[in-house]
Amino acid sequence: MRRRIWIIALLVLPSLFLFLGCGGEPTKELAAAKDALEKAKAAEADKYASDLFTQAENSITEAENLIAQKKYGEAKKLLLDAKAVAESAASQAKVNKENTKTEVEDFFVAIDKAMKQLKETQDLAKQWKIPKSKRELSAEWSKWNENLEKARKEYDSGNYNSAKKLASGIHQEITQKDNELREMIMAKQK
């Protein structure tokens, strides 16, 4: 008889604990998910892992709506997932930020090379008597140098996404101008 009571107790108690554990409002899980999201924001996940950050943010909002509807079990699961995604976003942000920093540094090197190449192409265009109006780019040089200075300031202040956007644009414009001049020179050579 005692053995039967123990067996029933062992079968019923875990279910009872599970039921009681899921039955209440998931305040601890909500706090943990929000804390993980704050840490992700501090790691700049909103900039460097924005998809994951937004996913965690949306999950927390959805969980809060479920809590308001007293759907605590669903909310708890969503909050646990949101916490994991926010933690993943924080980790990913560190990697992505470092990668973006490296990309900007690579663009700075590429811009220097492209500027030297363009100066050589301009000299060659002069030799091939390309009209001065076509080969002189003083306004463009000023704009590129100004934007390059802005990109370096953004880089120095840790705004790598902004620096990358500026540097990429500068590199593209210089390369395009160099290609245009080279095409003019090739046309003269024929």
ZIVENSUL-V871151 format. One line per field, one symbol per residue. psi: psi as a letter, one per 40 degrees, with the letter a starting at -180 (. if undefined). A space follows every 50 residues. Layout:
# ZIVENSUL-V871151
psi = ???
This chain:
# ZIVENSUL-V871151
psi = dddddddddddddddddddddedihgddddddddddddddddefdddefd ddddddddddddddddddefgddddddddddddddddddddddddddddd dddddddddddddddddddddddddddefhidddehfddddddddddddd ddddddeegdddddddddddddddddddddddddddddd.
